[in-house]
């Protein structure tokens, strides 16, 4: 394919991007469709876009957000959702934290 071992390593580590033409050539050489490079892995993190879309309500909230025409309102909605996420994380952390003996005694 005309790619050096070093170049392949750069592709693997993300130092260099794989262009569309090169990706097509790799897919042909491997005998797989290009789309196979974009399917989420089973152990994919929820930070990955496709995995996030599997969360209940994610597509619905994206559709609703997309219907907001006003840029300022979009920013406000995003700020609200981020705040709600932070509050949820804090509550989860508080619930998961072990209670001190004095807190248990006083309860």
C-alpha distances in whole Angstrom, upper triangle without the diagonal:
4,6,9,11,13,11,11,15,15,14,16,19,19,19,17,16,13,13,14,11,9,11,11,8,8,11,11,8,11,14,16,17,16,20,19,18,21,24,26,26,30,30,29,32,34,33,30,31,30,32,35,35,36,39,43,44,40,39,43,43,40,42,45,44,42,45,47,47,49,46,49,50,46,46,49,48,45,47,49,47,45,49,49,46,48,51,50,48,51,53,50,50,54,55,52,54,57,60,62,66,68,66,66,70,71,69
4,7,10,12,10,11,14,15,14,16,19,19,18,16,16,13,14,15,13,10,13,14,11,11,15,14,12,15,18,19,20,19,22,22,20,23,26,28,28,32,32,31,33,36,34,31,32,32,34,37,37,39,41,45,45,42,41,45,45,42,43,47,45,43,46,48,48,49,47,49,50,47,47,50,49,46,48,50,48,46,50,50,47,48,52,51,49,52,54,52,51,55,56,53,55,57,61,63,66,68,67,67,71,72,70
4,7,8,6,7,10,11,10,13,15,15,15,12,13,11,13,15,13,9,12,14,11,10,14,15,13,15,18,19,20,18,21,21,18,21,24,26,26,29,29,28,30,33,31,28,29,30,32,34,35,36,39,42,43,40,39,43,43,40,42,45,43,41,45,46,46,47,45,47,48,44,44,47,46,43,45,47,45,43,47,47,44,45,49,48,45,48,51,48,48,52,52,50,51,54,57,59,63,65,63,64,67,68,67
4,5,5,6,9,10,11,13,14,15,14,13,14,13,15,18,16,13,15,17,15,13,17,18,15,17,20,21,23,21,24,23,20,23,26,27,27,30,30,29,31,33,32,29,31,31,33,35,37,38,40,44,45,41,41,45,45,42,44,47,45,43,47,48,48,49,46,49,50,46,45,49,48,44,46,48,46,44,47,48,45,46,49,48,45,48,51,48,48,51,52,50,51,53,57,59,62,64,62,63,67,67,66
4,5,5,6,9,10,11,12,14,14,13,15,14,17,19,18,15,16,18,16,14,17,19,16,17,20,21,23,21,24,22,20,23,25,26,25,28,28,27,29,32,30,28,30,30,31,34,35,36,39,42,44,40,40,44,44,41,43,46,44,43,47,48,49,49,47,49,49,46,45,48,47,44,45,47,45,43,46,47,43,44,47,46,43,46,49,46,45,49,50,47,48,50,54,56,59,61,60,60,64,65,63
4,5,5,6,9,10,11,12,11,11,13,13,16,19,19,15,17,20,18,16,19,21,19,19,23,23,25,22,25,24,21,23,26,26,25,29,28,27,28,31,29,27,29,30,31,33,35,36,38,42,43,40,40,44,43,40,43,45,43,42,46,47,47,48,45,47,48,44,43,46,45,42,43,46,43,41,44,45,42,42,46,45,42,44,47,45,44,47,48,46,47,49,52,54,57,59,58,59,62,63,62
4,5,5,6,9,10,10,9,8,10,10,13,16,15,12,13,16,15,13,17,19,17,18,21,21,22,20,22,21,18,21,23,24,24,27,27,25,27,29,27,25,27,28,29,31,33,34,36,40,41,37,37,41,40,38,40,43,40,39,43,44,44,45,42,44,45,41,41,44,43,39,41,44,41,39,42,43,40,41,44,43,41,44,46,44,43,47,48,45,47,49,53,54,58,60,58,59,62,63,62
4,5,5,6,9,10,10,9,10,9,13,15,15,11,12,15,13,11,14,16,14,15,18,18,19,17,19,18,15,18,21,21,21,24,24,23,24,27,26,23,25,25,27,29,31,32,34,38,39,35,35,39,39,36,38,41,39,38,42,43,44,45,42,44,45,41,40,43,42,39,40,43,40,38,41,42,39,39,43,42,39,42,44,42,42,45,46,43,45,47,51,53,56,58,57,57,61,61,60
4,5,5,6,8,8,9,11,11,15,18,18,15,15,18,17,14,17,20,18,17,21,21,22,20,21,20,17,19,21,22,21,24,23,22,23,26,24,22,25,25,26,29,30,32,34,37,38,35,36,39,39,36,39,41,39,38,42,43,44,45,42,43,44,40,40,42,41,38,39,42,39,37,40,41,37,38,41,40,37,40,42,40,39,43,44,41,42,45,48,50,53,55,54,54,58,59,58
4,5,5,6,5,5,8,9,13,16,17,14,14,18,17,15,18,20,19,19,22,22,22,19,21,20,17,19,21,22,21,25,23,22,23,25,23,21,23,25,26,28,29,31,33,36,37,34,34,38,37,34,37,39,37,36,40,41,41,42,39,40,41,38,37,40,39,35,37,39,37,35,38,39,36,36,40,39,36,39,41,39,38,42,43,41,42,44,48,50,53,55,53,54,58,58,57
4,6,5,6,5,6,6,10,13,14,11,11,14,14,12,14,17,16,16,19,18,19,16,17,17,13,15,18,18,18,22,21,19,21,23,21,19,21,21,23,25,26,28,30,34,35,31,31,35,34,32,34,37,35,34,37,38,39,40,37,39,40,36,35,38,37,34,35,38,35,33,37,37,34,35,38,37,35,38,40,38,38,41,42,40,41,44,47,49,53,55,53,54,57,58,57
4,6,8,8,9,9,13,15,17,14,13,16,16,13,15,18,17,16,19,18,19,16,18,16,13,15,17,17,16,19,18,17,18,21,20,18,20,20,21,24,25,27,29,32,33,30,31,34,34,31,34,37,35,34,38,39,40,41,38,39,40,36,36,38,37,34,35,37,34,32,36,36,33,34,37,36,33,36,38,36,35,39,40,37,39,41,45,47,50,52,50,51,55,55,54
4,6,8,10,11,15,18,19,16,15,19,19,17,19,22,21,20,23,22,22,19,20,19,15,17,19,18,17,20,19,17,18,21,19,17,20,21,22,23,26,27,29,32,33,30,31,34,33,31,34,36,34,34,38,38,39,40,36,38,39,35,34,37,36,32,33,36,33,31,34,35,31,31,35,34,31,34,36,34,33,37,38,36,37,39,43,44,48,50,48,49,53,53,52
4,5,6,9,12,15,17,15,14,18,18,16,18,21,21,20,23,21,21,18,19,18,14,15,18,17,17,21,20,17,18,20,18,16,18,19,21,22,24,26,27,31,32,28,29,32,31,29,31,34,31,31,35,35,36,36,33,35,36,32,31,34,33,30,31,33,31,29,32,33,30,30,34,33,31,33,36,34,33,37,38,36,37,40,43,45,49,50,49,50,53,54,52
4,7,10,13,16,18,15,16,19,20,18,20,23,22,22,25,24,24,21,22,21,18,18,21,21,21,25,23,21,21,23,21,19,21,23,24,25,27,29,31,34,35,31,32,35,34,31,34,36,34,33,37,37,37,38,34,36,37,34,32,35,35,31,33,35,33,31,34,35,32,32,36,35,33,35,38,36,36,39,41,38,39,42,45,47,51,52,51,52,55,56,54
4,7,9,13,14,12,13,16,16,15,18,20,20,20,23,22,22,18,20,20,16,17,21,21,22,25,24,22,22,25,22,20,21,23,25,26,27,30,31,35,35,32,32,35,34,31,33,36,33,32,36,36,37,37,34,36,37,34,33,36,36,32,34,36,34,32,35,37,34,34,38,37,35,38,40,39,38,42,43,41,42,45,48,50,54,55,54,55,58,58,57
4,6,9,12,10,10,13,14,13,15,18,18,19,21,20,19,15,17,17,14,14,18,19,20,24,23,21,21,23,21,18,19,20,22,24,25,27,29,32,33,29,29,32,31,28,30,33,31,29,33,34,34,35,32,34,35,32,31,34,34,30,32,35,32,31,34,35,33,33,37,36,34,37,40,38,38,42,43,41,42,45,48,51,54,56,54,55,58,58,57
4,7,8,6,6,10,11,10,12,14,15,15,18,16,15,12,14,15,11,13,16,18,19,23,23,21,22,24,22,19,19,20,23,24,25,27,29,33,33,30,29,32,32,29,31,34,32,30,34,35,35,36,34,36,37,33,33,36,35,32,34,37,34,33,37,37,34,36,39,38,36,39,42,40,40,44,44,42,44,47,50,53,56,58,56,56,60,61,59
4,6,5,6,9,10,11,12,14,15,16,18,17,15,12,14,16,13,14,18,20,21,25,26,23,25,26,24,21,21,21,24,26,26,28,31,34,34,30,29,33,32,29,30,33,32,29,33,34,34,35,33,36,37,33,33,37,36,33,35,37,35,34,38,39,36,37,41,40,38,41,44,42,42,46,47,45,47,50,53,55,59,61,58,59,63,63,61
4,6,5,6,9,10,10,12,14,15,16,15,13,9,12,14,12,13,16,19,21,25,26,23,25,26,24,21,20,20,23,25,25,27,30,33,32,29,28,31,31,28,29,32,31,28,31,33,33,35,33,36,36,33,33,37,35,33,35,38,35,34,38,39,36,38,41,40,39,42,44,42,43,47,47,46,48,51,54,57,60,62,59,60,64,64,62
4,5,5,6,9,10,11,12,14,15,15,13,10,14,15,14,15,19,22,23,27,28,26,28,29,28,24,24,24,27,28,28,30,33,36,36,33,31,34,35,31,32,36,34,32,35,37,36,38,36,39,40,36,37,40,39,36,39,41,39,38,42,42,40,42,45,44,42,46,48,46,46,50,51,49,51,54,57,60,63,65,63,63,67,67,65
4,5,5,6,9,10,10,12,14,14,13,11,14,15,13,15,18,21,22,26,27,25,27,28,27,24,23,23,26,28,28,30,33,36,36,33,32,35,36,32,34,37,35,33,37,38,38,40,38,41,41,38,38,41,40,37,40,42,39,38,42,42,40,41,45,43,42,45,47,45,45,49,49,48,49,52,56,58,61,63,61,62,65,66,64
4,5,5,6,9,10,11,12,11,10,7,10,11,9,11,14,17,18,22,23,21,23,25,24,20,20,20,23,25,25,27,30,33,33,30,29,32,33,30,31,34,33,31,34,36,36,38,36,39,39,36,36,39,38,35,37,39,37,36,39,40,37,39,42,40,39,42,44,42,42,46,46,45,47,50,53,56,59,61,59,59,63,63,61
4,5,5,6,9,10,10,10,8,6,10,11,10,13,15,19,20,24,25,23,26,27,26,23,22,21,24,27,26,28,31,34,34,31,30,33,34,31,32,35,34,32,35,37,37,39,38,41,41,37,38,41,39,37,40,41,39,38,42,42,39,41,44,43,41,45,47,44,45,49,49,47,49,52,56,58,62,64,61,62,65,66,64
4,5,5,6,9,10,10,10,9,13,13,13,15,18,21,22,25,27,25,28,30,29,25,25,25,27,30,29,31,34,37,38,34,33,37,37,34,35,39,38,36,39,41,41,43,41,44,44,41,41,44,43,40,43,45,42,41,45,45,42,44,47,45,44,47,49,47,47,51,51,49,51,54,58,60,63,66,63,64,67,68,66
4,5,5,6,8,9,10,8,12,11,10,14,16,19,19,22,24,23,25,27,27,23,24,23,25,28,28,29,32,35,36,33,32,36,36,33,35,38,37,35,39,40,41,43,41,44,44,40,40,43,42,39,41,43,40,39,43,43,40,42,45,43,42,45,47,44,45,48,48,46,48,51,55,57,60,63,60,61,64,65,63
4,5,5,6,5,6,5,9,8,8,12,14,17,17,21,22,21,24,26,26,22,22,21,23,26,26,27,30,33,34,31,30,33,34,32,33,36,35,34,37,39,40,42,40,43,43,39,40,43,41,38,41,42,39,39,42,42,39,41,44,42,41,44,46,43,44,48,48,46,48,51,54,57,60,62,60,60,64,64,62
4,5,5,6,7,8,12,12,12,15,17,20,21,24,26,25,28,30,30,26,26,24,27,30,29,30,33,36,37,34,33,36,38,35,35,39,38,36,39,42,42,45,43,46,46,42,43,46,44,41,44,46,43,42,46,46,43,45,48,46,45,48,50,47,48,52,51,49,52,54,58,60,63,66,64,63,67,68,66
4,6,8,10,11,14,13,13,17,18,21,21,24,26,26,29,31,31,27,27,26,28,31,31,32,35,38,39,36,35,39,40,37,38,42,41,39,42,44,45,47,45,48,48,44,45,48,46,43,46,48,44,44,47,47,44,46,49,47,45,49,50,48,48,52,52,50,52,54,58,60,63,66,64,64,67,68,66
4,6,9,10,13,11,11,15,16,19,18,21,23,23,26,28,28,25,25,24,25,29,29,29,32,35,37,34,33,37,38,35,37,40,40,38,41,43,44,46,45,47,47,43,44,47,44,42,44,46,42,42,45,45,42,44,47,44,43,46,48,45,45,49,49,47,49,51,55,57,60,63,61,61,64,65,63
4,7,9,12,10,12,15,16,19,19,22,24,24,27,29,29,26,26,24,26,29,28,29,32,35,36,34,33,36,38,35,36,40,39,37,41,43,44,46,45,48,47,43,44,47,45,42,45,46,43,43,46,46,43,45,48,45,44,48,49,46,47,51,50,48,50,53,56,59,62,64,62,62,66,66,64
4,6,8,7,9,12,12,15,16,18,21,21,24,26,26,22,22,20,22,25,25,25,28,31,32,30,29,32,34,31,32,36,36,34,37,39,41,43,41,44,44,40,41,43,41,39,42,43,39,39,43,42,39,41,44,42,41,44,45,43,44,47,47,45,47,50,53,56,59,61,59,59,63,63,61
4,5,6,8,10,11,14,16,19,21,20,23,25,25,21,20,18,21,24,23,23,27,29,30,28,26,30,31,28,29,33,33,31,34,36,37,40,38,41,41,37,38,41,38,36,39,40,37,37,41,40,37,40,43,40,39,43,44,42,43,46,46,44,47,50,53,56,59,61,59,58,62,63,60
4,5,6,8,10,13,15,18,20,19,22,23,22,19,18,16,19,22,21,22,26,28,29,26,25,28,29,26,27,31,30,28,32,34,35,37,35,38,38,34,35,38,36,33,36,38,35,34,38,38,35,37,40,38,37,41,42,40,41,45,44,43,45,48,52,54,57,60,57,57,61,61,59
4,5,5,7,10,13,16,18,16,19,20,20,16,15,13,16,19,18,18,22,25,25,23,21,25,26,23,24,28,27,26,29,31,32,35,33,36,35,32,33,36,33,31,34,35,32,32,35,35,32,35,37,35,35,38,39,37,38,42,42,40,43,46,49,52,55,57,54,54,58,58,56
4,5,6,9,10,13,16,15,18,19,20,16,16,13,15,19,18,18,22,25,26,23,22,26,27,25,26,30,29,28,31,34,35,37,36,38,38,34,35,37,35,32,35,36,33,32,36,35,32,35,37,35,34,38,39,36,37,41,40,39,41,44,47,50,53,56,53,53,57,57,55
4,6,8,10,13,15,13,16,18,18,14,14,13,15,18,18,19,22,25,26,23,23,26,27,24,26,30,29,27,31,33,34,36,34,37,36,32,33,36,33,31,33,35,31,31,34,34,31,33,36,34,33,36,37,35,36,40,39,37,40,43,46,49,52,54,52,52,56,56,54
4,6,9,12,14,12,14,15,15,11,11,9,12,14,14,15,19,22,23,20,19,23,23,21,22,26,25,24,27,29,30,32,31,33,33,29,30,32,30,27,30,31,28,27,31,31,28,30,33,31,30,33,35,32,33,37,37,35,38,41,44,47,50,52,49,50,53,54,51
4,6,9,12,10,13,14,15,11,11,8,10,13,13,13,16,19,21,18,18,21,22,20,22,25,25,24,27,30,31,33,32,34,33,30,30,33,30,27,30,31,28,27,31,30,27,29,32,30,29,32,33,31,32,36,35,34,36,39,42,45,48,51,48,48,52,52,50
4,6,8,6,9,10,11,8,9,6,7,11,11,11,14,17,19,16,17,20,21,19,21,25,24,24,27,29,31,33,31,33,32,28,29,31,28,26,28,29,25,25,28,27,24,26,29,26,25,29,30,27,29,32,31,30,33,35,39,42,45,47,44,44,48,48,46
4,5,5,9,11,12,10,12,10,9,13,14,13,16,19,21,19,20,23,24,22,25,28,27,27,31,32,34,36,34,36,35,31,32,33,31,28,30,31,27,27,30,29,25,27,30,27,26,29,30,27,28,32,31,29,32,34,37,40,43,46,43,43,47,47,45
4,6,9,11,13,11,13,11,9,13,14,12,14,17,20,19,20,23,24,23,25,28,28,28,31,33,36,37,36,37,36,32,33,34,31,29,31,31,27,27,29,28,25,27,29,26,25,28,29,25,27,30,29,27,30,32,35,38,41,44,41,41,44,45,43
4,6,9,11,11,13,12,10,13,15,13,15,18,21,19,21,24,24,24,26,29,28,29,32,33,36,37,35,37,35,32,32,33,30,28,29,30,26,25,28,26,23,25,27,24,22,26,26,23,24,27,26,24,27,29,32,35,38,41,38,38,42,43,40
4,6,8,7,10,9,7,10,12,12,13,17,19,17,18,22,22,21,23,26,25,26,29,30,33,34,32,33,32,29,29,30,27,25,26,27,23,22,25,24,21,23,25,22,21,24,25,22,23,27,26,24,27,30,33,36,39,41,39,38,42,43,41
4,5,6,9,10,7,9,12,12,12,16,18,15,18,21,20,19,23,25,23,24,28,29,31,32,30,31,30,26,26,27,25,22,23,24,20,19,22,21,17,19,22,19,17,21,22,19,20,23,23,21,24,27,30,33,36,38,36,36,39,40,38
4,5,8,8,5,5,9,9,9,12,14,12,14,17,16,16,19,21,20,21,25,25,28,29,27,28,27,23,23,24,22,19,20,21,17,16,19,18,14,16,19,16,15,19,20,17,18,22,22,20,23,26,29,32,35,37,34,35,38,39,36
4,6,9,7,7,10,11,11,15,16,13,15,18,17,16,19,21,19,20,24,24,27,27,25,26,25,21,21,22,20,17,18,19,16,15,18,17,14,15,18,17,15,19,20,18,19,23,23,22,24,27,30,33,36,38,35,36,40,40,38
4,6,5,6,9,11,12,15,16,13,14,18,17,15,18,21,19,20,23,24,26,27,25,27,26,22,22,24,22,19,21,22,18,17,21,20,17,19,22,20,19,22,24,22,23,26,26,25,27,31,34,37,40,42,39,39,43,43,41
4,6,5,6,9,11,14,14,11,11,15,14,12,15,18,16,16,20,21,23,24,23,24,23,20,20,22,20,17,19,20,17,17,20,20,17,20,22,21,20,24,25,23,24,28,28,27,30,33,36,39,42,44,41,41,45,45,43
4,5,5,7,10,13,14,11,11,14,15,13,15,18,18,18,21,23,25,27,25,27,26,22,23,25,22,20,22,23,19,20,23,22,19,22,25,22,22,26,27,24,26,30,29,28,31,34,37,40,43,45,42,42,46,46,44
4,5,5,7,11,13,10,11,15,15,14,17,19,19,19,23,24,27,28,27,28,27,23,24,25,22,20,22,22,19,19,22,20,17,20,22,20,19,23,24,21,23,26,26,25,28,31,34,37,40,42,39,39,43,43,40
4,5,6,9,10,7,9,12,12,11,14,16,16,17,20,21,24,25,24,25,23,20,20,21,18,16,19,19,15,15,18,17,14,17,19,17,17,21,21,19,21,24,24,24,26,30,32,36,39,40,37,37,41,41,38
4,5,8,8,5,6,10,10,9,12,14,14,15,18,19,22,24,23,25,23,19,21,22,19,17,20,20,16,17,20,19,16,20,22,19,20,23,24,22,24,27,27,26,29,33,35,39,42,43,40,40,44,43,41
4,6,8,7,8,11,12,12,14,16,17,18,20,22,25,27,26,28,26,23,24,25,21,20,22,22,18,19,22,20,17,21,22,19,20,24,23,21,24,27,26,25,29,31,34,38,40,42,39,39,42,42,39
4,6,6,8,10,11,12,14,16,16,18,20,21,25,26,25,26,24,21,22,22,19,18,20,19,15,16,19,16,14,18,19,16,16,20,20,18,21,23,22,22,26,29,31,34,37,39,36,35,39,39,36
4,6,8,9,10,12,13,14,16,17,19,21,24,26,26,26,24,21,23,22,19,18,20,19,15,17,19,16,15,19,19,16,18,21,20,19,22,24,23,23,27,30,32,35,38,39,36,36,39,39,36
4,6,5,6,9,10,11,12,14,16,17,21,22,22,23,20,18,20,19,16,16,18,16,13,16,18,15,14,18,19,16,18,22,21,20,23,25,24,25,28,31,33,37,40,41,37,37,41,40,37
4,5,5,6,9,10,11,12,15,16,19,21,20,21,19,16,18,18,15,14,16,16,12,14,17,15,14,17,19,16,18,21,21,20,23,25,25,25,28,32,34,37,40,41,38,38,42,41,38
4,6,5,6,9,10,10,13,15,18,20,20,22,19,16,18,19,16,15,18,18,15,17,20,18,17,21,22,20,21,25,25,24,27,29,29,29,32,35,38,41,44,45,42,42,45,45,42
4,5,5,6,9,10,11,13,17,19,19,21,18,15,18,18,14,15,18,17,14,17,19,17,17,21,22,20,22,25,25,24,27,29,29,30,33,36,38,41,44,45,41,42,45,44,41
4,5,5,6,8,10,11,15,16,16,17,14,12,14,14,11,11,14,13,10,13,16,14,14,18,19,17,19,22,22,22,25,27,27,28,31,34,36,39,42,43,39,40,43,42,39
4,5,5,6,9,10,13,15,15,17,14,11,14,15,11,11,15,14,12,14,17,16,16,19,21,20,21,24,25,24,27,29,29,30,33,36,38,41,45,45,42,42,46,45,42
4,5,5,6,9,12,15,15,17,15,12,15,16,13,14,17,17,15,17,20,19,19,22,24,23,24,27,28,28,30,32,32,33,36,39,41,44,48,48,45,45,49,48,45
4,5,5,7,10,13,14,15,12,10,14,14,11,12,15,14,13,16,18,17,18,21,22,21,24,26,27,27,30,31,31,33,35,39,40,43,47,47,43,44,47,46,43
4,5,5,9,10,11,12,10,7,10,11,8,9,12,12,11,14,16,16,16,19,21,20,22,25,26,26,28,30,31,32,34,38,39,42,46,46,43,44,47,45,43
4,6,8,10,11,13,11,9,12,14,11,12,15,16,14,17,20,19,20,23,24,24,25,28,29,29,31,34,34,35,37,41,43,46,49,49,46,47,50,49,47
4,6,9,11,13,11,9,13,14,12,13,17,17,16,19,21,21,22,25,26,26,28,30,31,31,34,36,36,37,40,43,45,48,51,51,48,49,52,50,48
4,6,8,10,7,6,10,11,9,11,14,14,14,17,19,19,20,23,24,25,27,29,30,30,33,34,35,36,39,42,43,46,50,50,46,47,51,49,47
4,6,9,8,8,11,12,12,14,16,17,17,20,22,22,23,26,27,28,30,32,33,34,36,37,38,40,42,45,47,49,53,53,49,51,54,52,50
4,6,5,6,9,10,11,12,14,15,17,18,20,21,23,25,26,27,29,31,32,33,35,36,38,39,41,44,45,48,52,51,48,50,53,51,49
4,5,5,6,9,10,11,12,14,15,17,18,20,21,23,24,26,27,29,30,32,33,35,36,38,39,43,44,46,50,50,47,48,51,50,48
4,5,5,6,9,10,11,12,14,15,16,18,20,21,23,24,26,27,29,30,32,33,35,36,37,41,42,44,48,47,44,46,49,47,45
4,5,5,6,8,10,10,12,14,15,16,18,20,21,22,24,26,27,28,30,31,33,35,36,40,41,43,46,46,43,44,47,45,43
4,5,5,6,9,10,11,12,14,15,17,18,20,21,23,24,26,27,29,30,32,33,35,38,40,42,46,45,42,44,47,45,43
4,5,5,6,9,10,10,12,14,15,17,18,20,21,23,24,26,27,29,30,32,33,37,38,40,44,43,40,42,45,44,42
4,5,5,6,9,10,11,12,14,15,17,18,20,21,23,24,26,27,29,30,32,35,36,38,42,41,38,40,43,41,39
4,5,5,6,9,10,11,12,14,15,16,18,20,21,22,24,26,27,29,30,34,35,38,41,41,37,39,42,40,38
4,5,5,6,9,10,11,12,14,15,17,18,20,21,23,24,26,27,29,32,34,36,40,40,37,38,41,40,38
4,6,5,6,9,10,11,12,14,15,17,18,20,21,23,24,26,27,31,32,34,38,37,34,36,39,37,36
4,5,5,6,9,10,11,12,14,15,17,18,20,21,23,24,26,29,30,33,36,36,32,34,37,35,33
4,5,5,6,9,10,10,12,14,15,16,18,20,21,22,24,28,29,32,35,35,32,33,37,35,33
4,5,5,6,9,10,11,12,14,15,17,18,20,21,23,26,28,30,34,34,31,32,36,34,32
4,5,5,6,9,10,11,12,14,15,17,18,20,21,25,26,28,32,31,28,30,33,31,30
4,5,5,6,9,10,11,12,14,15,16,18,20,24,24,27,31,30,27,29,32,30,28
4,5,5,6,9,10,10,12,14,15,16,18,22,23,26,30,30,27,28,32,30,28
4,5,5,6,9,10,11,12,14,15,16,20,21,24,28,28,25,26,30,28,27
4,5,5,6,9,10,11,12,14,15,19,20,22,26,26,22,24,27,26,24
4,5,5,6,9,10,11,12,14,18,19,22,25,26,22,23,27,26,23
4,5,5,6,9,10,10,12,16,18,20,24,25,22,23,26,26,24
4,5,5,6,9,10,10,14,15,18,21,22,19,20,24,23,21
4,5,5,6,9,10,13,14,17,20,20,17,18,22,21,18
4,5,5,6,9,12,14,17,20,21,18,18,22,22,20
4,5,5,6,10,12,15,18,19,16,17,21,21,19
4,5,5,8,9,12,15,16,13,14,18,17,16
4,6,8,9,13,15,16,13,13,17,17,15
4,6,9,12,15,17,14,14,18,19,17
4,6,9,13,14,12,12,16,17,15
4,7,9,12,10,10,13,15,14
4,6,8,6,6,10,11,10
4,5,5,6,9,10,11
4,5,5,6,9,10
4,5,5,6,9
4,5,5,6
4,5,5
4,6
4
